[in-house]
Structures are given as C-alpha cells and as structure tokens.
Amino acid sequence: MGSDHMQIGEVAARTELSLRTIRHYEEAGLVVPSARSQGGFRLYTERDVQRLMVIRRMKPLGFTLDQMRDLLEVTDRLDSDSPIETYERNDLLRRLREYETASQESVTRLRVQLARAEEFARTLADRIDRAVAQDR
C-alpha cells in the first residue's frame, strides 16, 4: 500500500463519516475506492476524501443522493482534462449555479431553524431561572 492511499478507517476519521456511511455512498455510486489492497481492503486517495467531504457538506442541506451524484458528475467533468464544448460547459455551469442557489436557500432555512432552536433553549433556561428563584 502506497503512502498516497488510505484505508477506510483513516478516511472515516478524516471525514467524520462512519464506515457504514462510506460503504453506503460506495453502494450508491457516489465514491468508489481508487484501489484495493492485496488483502482486499478498500483504498482511497485524497481525491476520494474530497468527494466524501462534498457529500458530507451536501447532506445537511437536504440534497438527495441523486443530486449529490449529479453535482459530482458536473464537477468531475469541469475538472477533467478532456476538452469541453462551449454548449456543454455552459450547461455544466448552469447546473453548478443551480446547486449554489439551492445551497444558499438551504443555508437560509437552516439559519431560521437555528434561531428558533436558540430562542427555545433561552426560553427553557429562563424558565429554570424563574423556578430556581421561586425556591429561594
């Protein structure tokens, strides 16, 4: 095993994803180990780790596995060394912009949810303070 390859345990630690989740993403076709060891262990590269980080960041924003797969295909194509026709590049950029817009909208919704949760937590803390003050 070369120093440029990592076993699934190291990838899990670096991405903060469980082994089960990484295997699930593999089964879904989102990430494929770059190699296998002589013993059959999955081996990943830094590029694989970066793919998993993209997936990990998309998940809390509510993206589906199909959307994750599509975005990865878009970025793979844009990052490839193969020539891209203008019409295809424009389509890829349009799709990438749609994901950026959807991400921003999800972040806004999550901020509203977080504000509501923080307000609720403050309400509970205030309630506890009042109850404790009554006991004095």
SEKEDREN-715346 format. One line per field, with one value per residue: x, y, z of N, C-alpha, C in turn; residue in one letter. Coordinates in nm, 4 decimals. Layout:
% residues N
nX: (X,...)
nY: (Y,...)
nZ: (Z,...)
caX: (X,...)
caY: (Y,...)
caZ: (Z,...)
cX: (X,...)
cY: (Y,...)
cZ: (Z,...)
res: (a,...)
//
This chain:
% residues 136
nX: (0.0849,0.0701,0.1907,0.0164,-0.2342,-0.5195,-0.6700,-1.0104,-1.0753,-0.9062,-0.9989,-1.2599,-1.2112,-1.0945,-1.3002,-1.5082,-1.7176,-1.9093,-1.7948,-1.9930,-2.1524,-1.9771,-1.9476,-2.2115,-2.2340,-2.0586,-2.1951,-2.4074,-2.2872,-2.1531,-1.8959,-1.6037,-1.3729,-1.0340,-0.8564,-0.7670,-0.6316,-0.3810,-0.4953,-0.7590,-0.8748,-1.0460,-0.9059,-0.8315,-0.7866,-0.6609,-0.8249,-1.0603,-1.1307,-1.1885,-1.4165,-1.5933,-1.6102,-1.7467,-1.9931,-2.0596,-2.0948,-2.3123,-2.5233,-2.6495,-2.7821,-2.9946,-2.9828,-3.0490,-2.9390,-2.9268,-2.9019,-2.6571,-2.4939,-2.5273,-2.4170,-2.1520,-2.0841,-2.0994,-1.8919,-1.6761,-1.6626,-1.6121,-1.3636,-1.2107,-0.9476,-1.0188,-1.1304,-1.3973,-1.6920,-1.8337,-2.1161,-2.1675,-2.0089,-2.1361,-2.3830,-2.3019,-2.2029,-2.4402,-2.5893,-2.4225,-2.4468,-2.7164,-2.7067,-2.5543,-2.7279,-2.9440,-2.8104,-2.7545,-3.0172,-3.0958,-2.9167,-3.0109,-3.2669,-3.1852,-3.0576,-3.2756,-3.4129,-3.2190,-3.2118,-3.4678,-3.4461,-3.2460,-3.3812,-3.5827,-3.4259,-3.3246,-3.5643,-3.6294,-3.4104,-3.4573,-3.6976,-3.6153,-3.4455,-3.6373,-3.7897,-3.6003,-3.5434,-3.7845,-3.7765,-3.6077)
nY: (-0.1173,0.2101,0.5319,0.7211,0.6205,0.5451,0.3531,0.2577,0.3176,0.5318,0.7194,0.7475,0.8630,1.1061,1.2268,1.2297,1.0555,0.7589,0.4161,0.2605,0.4520,0.5461,0.3122,0.2877,0.5136,0.4292,0.2061,0.3447,0.4616,0.7018,0.7407,0.5672,0.3313,0.3946,0.1919,-0.1463,-0.3239,-0.5849,-0.7615,-0.7147,-0.4904,-0.1772,0.1013,0.4411,0.7641,1.1026,1.2542,1.1005,1.1358,1.4082,1.4046,1.2701,1.4617,1.6655,1.5384,1.5009,1.7657,1.8388,1.6857,1.7835,1.9953,1.8993,1.7725,1.5175,1.1761,1.1369,1.4013,1.4644,1.2871,1.3908,1.6505,1.5824,1.4584,1.6809,1.8449,1.6718,1.6562,1.9245,1.9503,1.7779,1.6794,1.6543,1.7984,2.0381,2.1152,2.4339,2.4606,2.2452,2.3110,2.5475,2.4403,2.2770,2.4719,2.6128,2.4185,2.3889,2.6438,2.6319,2.4474,2.5942,2.8076,2.6638,2.5660,2.8022,2.8805,2.6690,2.7058,2.9475,2.8673,2.6872,2.8608,3.0058,2.7988,2.7362,2.9769,2.9720,2.7419,2.8229,3.0309,2.8853,2.7304,2.9370,3.0225,2.7993,2.8018,3.0465,2.9832,2.7875,2.9454,3.1176,2.9328,2.8369,3.0743,3.1126,2.9158,3.0118)
nZ: (0.0000,-0.0983,0.0175,-0.0664,-0.0519,0.1480,0.4069,0.4772,0.7433,0.8166,0.6350,0.7254,0.9767,0.8978,0.7515,0.9234,0.8928,0.9259,0.8933,0.7852,0.6577,0.4601,0.3110,0.2264,0.0601,-0.1318,-0.2355,-0.3445,-0.5546,-0.5358,-0.4479,-0.5213,-0.4145,-0.4873,-0.5205,-0.4287,-0.1561,-0.1316,0.0383,-0.0057,0.1040,0.0975,-0.0647,-0.0543,-0.2075,-0.1723,-0.3351,-0.3317,-0.0656,-0.0711,-0.2360,-0.0663,0.1336,0.0001,-0.0332,0.2372,0.3130,0.1608,0.2553,0.5069,0.3984,0.2707,0.0231,-0.2172,-0.2777,-0.5536,-0.6430,-0.5260,-0.6669,-0.9254,-0.8980,-0.8396,-1.0800,-1.2486,-1.1433,-1.1731,-1.4512,-1.5195,-1.4020,-1.5447,-1.7731,-2.0293,-2.3366,-2.3446,-2.5022,-2.5847,-2.5500,-2.3782,-2.1578,-2.0781,-2.0006,-1.7868,-1.6110,-1.5653,-1.4274,-1.2035,-1.0917,-1.0207,-0.8115,-0.6330,-0.5773,-0.4643,-0.2411,-0.0984,-0.0394,0.1261,0.3389,0.4389,0.5287,0.7271,0.9039,1.0024,1.1326,1.3269,1.4728,1.5828,1.7408,1.9198,2.0452,2.1719,2.3489,2.5096,2.6240,2.7797,2.9573,3.0852,3.2089,3.3894,3.5497,3.6639,3.8087,3.9911,4.1258,4.2566,4.4451,4.6351)
caX: (0.0000,0.1494,0.1585,-0.0886,-0.3603,-0.5651,-0.7744,-1.1395,-1.0758,-0.8447,-1.0913,-1.3709,-1.1641,-1.0716,-1.4254,-1.6068,-1.8268,-1.8929,-1.7593,-2.1188,-2.1939,-1.8866,-1.9860,-2.3406,-2.2062,-1.9969,-2.3039,-2.4898,-2.2095,-2.1043,-1.7499,-1.5535,-1.2332,-0.9420,-0.7805,-0.7846,-0.5040,-0.3661,-0.5907,-0.8956,-0.9259,-1.0677,-0.8020,-0.8811,-0.6895,-0.7034,-0.9392,-1.1765,-1.1657,-1.2522,-1.5519,-1.6732,-1.6347,-1.8539,-2.1160,-2.0888,-2.1430,-2.4423,-2.6261,-2.7342,-2.8567,-3.1128,-2.9679,-3.0705,-2.8252,-2.9234,-2.8465,-2.5144,-2.4310,-2.5281,-2.3181,-2.0186,-2.0613,-2.0728,-1.7580,-1.5789,-1.6495,-1.5458,-1.2251,-1.1391,-0.8533,-1.0780,-1.1894,-1.5411,-1.7543,-1.8915,-2.2541,-2.1630,-1.9539,-2.2435,-2.4813,-2.2405,-2.2005,-2.5790,-2.6237,-2.3442,-2.5110,-2.8410,-2.6702,-2.5101,-2.8507,-3.0151,-2.7322,-2.7784,-3.1542,-3.0951,-2.8459,-3.1043,-3.3683,-3.1211,-3.0346,-3.4044,-3.4361,-3.1250,-3.2579,-3.5841,-3.3971,-3.1770,-3.4861,-3.6456,-3.3313,-3.3246,-3.6915,-3.6167,-3.3155,-3.5291,-3.7972,-3.5404,-3.4030,-3.7552,-3.8270,-3.4976,-3.5622,-3.9038,-3.7406,-3.5219)
caY: (0.0000,0.3310,0.6363,0.8060,0.5516,0.5331,0.2547,0.3173,0.3709,0.6644,0.8069,0.7741,0.9588,1.2369,1.2860,1.2205,0.9718,0.6209,0.3168,0.2208,0.5597,0.5444,0.1961,0.3218,0.6040,0.3472,0.1292,0.4390,0.5069,0.8385,0.7335,0.4317,0.3242,0.4041,0.0676,-0.2461,-0.3790,-0.7276,-0.8305,-0.6814,-0.3727,-0.0580,0.2033,0.5698,0.8710,1.2351,1.2935,1.0296,1.2046,1.5347,1.3703,1.2413,1.5889,1.7320,1.4674,1.5321,1.9038,1.8476,1.6123,1.8644,2.0927,1.8315,1.7197,1.3742,1.1031,1.1654,1.5363,1.4554,1.2200,1.4848,1.7557,1.5228,1.4421,1.8151,1.8909,1.5826,1.6947,2.0549,1.9331,1.6813,1.7331,1.6386,1.9220,2.0536,2.2066,2.5525,2.4349,2.1559,2.3893,2.6374,2.3581,2.2379,2.5915,2.6403,2.3219,2.4238,2.7633,2.5882,2.3888,2.7032,2.8766,2.5746,2.5621,2.9276,2.8758,2.5753,2.7705,3.0464,2.7926,2.6332,2.9715,3.0339,2.6895,2.7516,3.0903,2.9243,2.6478,2.9020,3.1016,2.7854,2.6978,3.0524,3.0186,2.6964,2.8499,3.1488,2.9133,2.7260,3.0542,3.1639,2.8281,2.8360,3.1964,3.0934,2.8240,3.0794)
caZ: (0.0000,-0.1078,0.1143,-0.1200,-0.0314,0.2871,0.4306,0.5069,0.8794,0.8139,0.5619,0.8174,1.0767,0.8343,0.7020,1.0310,0.8467,0.9734,0.7917,0.7227,0.5673,0.3450,0.2295,0.1650,-0.0515,-0.2360,-0.2976,-0.4206,-0.6693,-0.5157,-0.4345,-0.5440,-0.3730,-0.6004,-0.5335,-0.3224,-0.1096,-0.1627,0.1254,-0.0458,0.1729,0.0164,-0.0538,-0.1018,-0.2289,-0.1256,-0.4197,-0.2780,0.0597,-0.1082,-0.2822,0.0530,0.2024,-0.0744,0.0035,0.3778,0.3212,0.0939,0.3293,0.5963,0.3190,0.2208,-0.1117,-0.2315,-0.3342,-0.6976,-0.6601,-0.4943,-0.7807,-1.0372,-0.8729,-0.8547,-1.2240,-1.3023,-1.1039,-1.2373,-1.5923,-1.5252,-1.3585,-1.6286,-1.8706,-2.1623,-2.3870,-2.3264,-2.5985,-2.5211,-2.5071,-2.2625,-2.0465,-2.0335,-1.9293,-1.6600,-1.5248,-1.5260,-1.3235,-1.0855,-1.0327,-0.9574,-0.6825,-0.5455,-0.5354,-0.3726,-0.1169,-0.0261,0.0126,0.2389,0.4497,0.4948,0.6060,0.8471,0.9981,1.0666,1.2273,1.4376,1.5541,1.6591,1.8414,2.0231,2.1197,2.2578,2.4556,2.6014,2.6957,2.8833,3.0585,3.1631,3.2900,3.5000,3.6387,3.7404,3.9038,4.0959,4.2042,4.3406,4.5538,4.7327)
cX: (0.0890,0.1043,0.0482,-0.2263,-0.3903,-0.6676,-0.8993,-1.1453,-1.0167,-0.9356,-1.2088,-1.3307,-1.1484,-1.2006,-1.5325,-1.7347,-1.8024,-1.8515,-1.8839,-2.1648,-2.1067,-1.9212,-2.1189,-2.3194,-2.1376,-2.1049,-2.3918,-2.4154,-2.1561,-1.9532,-1.7102,-1.4087,-1.1423,-0.8659,-0.8233,-0.6464,-0.4964,-0.4626,-0.7355,-0.9546,-0.9421,-0.9547,-0.8512,-0.7658,-0.7433,-0.8240,-1.0682,-1.2254,-1.2372,-1.3942,-1.6433,-1.7032,-1.7445,-1.9880,-2.1565,-2.1446,-2.2807,-2.5542,-2.7093,-2.8151,-2.9760,-3.1028,-2.9874,-2.9437,-2.8139,-2.8652,-2.6974,-2.4383,-2.4203,-2.4228,-2.1759,-1.9849,-2.0282,-1.9300,-1.6496,-1.5551,-1.5772,-1.3972,-1.1436,-1.0465,-0.9064,-1.1390,-1.3421,-1.5911,-1.8220,-2.0320,-2.2570,-2.1120,-2.0603,-2.3496,-2.4275,-2.2386,-2.3408,-2.6197,-2.5494,-2.4041,-2.6418,-2.8135,-2.6242,-2.6311,-2.9279,-2.9429,-2.7577,-2.9189,-3.1632,-3.0268,-2.9376,-3.2102,-3.3084,-3.0927,-3.1627,-3.4342,-3.3451,-3.1683,-3.3769,-3.5413,-3.3270,-3.2777,-3.5551,-3.5550,-3.3236,-3.4525,-3.6858,-3.5230,-3.3812,-3.6306,-3.7311,-3.4982,-3.5197,-3.7942,-3.7288,-3.5151,-3.6827,-3.8734,-3.6602,-3.6012)
cY: (0.1230,0.4344,0.7272,0.7411,0.5388,0.4219,0.3274,0.3772,0.5107,0.7643,0.8440,0.8776,1.0985,1.3048,1.2951,1.1521,0.8311,0.5305,0.2769,0.3257,0.5621,0.4277,0.2220,0.4135,0.5293,0.2680,0.2180,0.4953,0.6485,0.8450,0.5879,0.4292,0.3223,0.2745,-0.0271,-0.2960,-0.5254,-0.8108,-0.7978,-0.5602,-0.2559,0.0416,0.3304,0.6677,1.0003,1.2834,1.2274,1.0965,1.3359,1.5124,1.3453,1.3690,1.6690,1.6703,1.5027,1.6726,1.9205,1.7882,1.7016,1.9716,2.0287,1.7784,1.5680,1.3082,1.1291,1.3042,1.5374,1.3947,1.3162,1.5939,1.7017,1.4995,1.5761,1.8573,1.8023,1.6256,1.8283,2.0438,1.8423,1.7527,1.7227,1.7704,1.9208,2.1550,2.3199,2.5255,2.3455,2.2308,2.4827,2.5612,2.3166,2.3553,2.6281,2.5472,2.3519,2.5452,2.7265,2.5258,2.4957,2.7790,2.7923,2.5655,2.6867,2.9296,2.7824,2.6358,2.8725,2.9763,2.7385,2.7417,3.0081,2.9254,2.7016,2.8662,3.0486,2.8296,2.7221,2.9779,3.0063,2.7505,2.8116,3.0547,2.9161,2.7410,2.9557,3.0844,2.8482,2.8331,3.1033,3.0615,2.8221,2.9574,3.1845,3.0053,2.8942,3.1479)
cZ: (0.0000,-0.0073,0.0638,-0.1079,0.1177,0.2954,0.4795,0.6482,0.8865,0.7426,0.6521,0.9222,1.0168,0.7933,0.8096,0.9834,0.8997,0.8578,0.7141,0.6214,0.4425,0.2534,0.1581,0.0446,-0.1659,-0.3105,-0.3851,-0.5420,-0.6573,-0.5044,-0.4513,-0.4979,-0.4956,-0.6241,-0.4219,-0.2836,-0.1507,-0.0794,0.0941,0.0234,0.0762,0.0418,-0.1216,-0.1193,-0.1694,-0.2064,-0.3715,-0.1491,0.0275,-0.1602,-0.1625,0.1315,0.1317,-0.0352,0.1459,0.3928,0.2576,0.1786,0.4214,0.5227,0.2507,0.0789,-0.1113,-0.2858,-0.4840,-0.7243,-0.6299,-0.6118,-0.8990,-1.0179,-0.8894,-1.0018,-1.2887,-1.2692,-1.1634,-1.3816,-1.6045,-1.4902,-1.4505,-1.7266,-2.0135,-2.2079,-2.3708,-2.4290,-2.5224,-2.4687,-2.3834,-2.1398,-1.9897,-1.9545,-1.7927,-1.5618,-1.4775,-1.4121,-1.1941,-1.0143,-0.9637,-0.8208,-0.5840,-0.4922,-0.4342,-0.2381,-0.0338,0.0350,0.1324,0.3608,0.5174,0.5798,0.7352,0.9504,1.0722,1.1700,1.3491,1.5293,1.6404,1.7703,1.9553,2.1077,2.2174,2.3754,2.5570,2.6856,2.8086,2.9951,3.1469,3.2563,3.4115,3.5992,3.7238,3.8454,4.0211,4.1861,4.2981,4.4606,4.6624,4.8376)
res: (m,g,s,d,h,m,q,i,g,e,v,a,a,r,t,e,l,s,l,r,t,i,r,h,y,e,e,a,g,l,v,v,p,s,a,r,s,q,g,g,f,r,l,y,t,e,r,d,v,q,r,l,m,v,i,r,r,m,k,p,l,g,f,t,l,d,q,m,r,d,l,l,e,v,t,d,r,l,d,s,d,s,p,i,e,t,y,e,r,n,d,l,l,r,r,l,r,e,y,e,t,a,s,q,e,s,v,t,r,l,r,v,q,l,a,r,a,e,e,f,a,r,t,l,a,d,r,i,d,r,a,v,a,q,d,r)
//
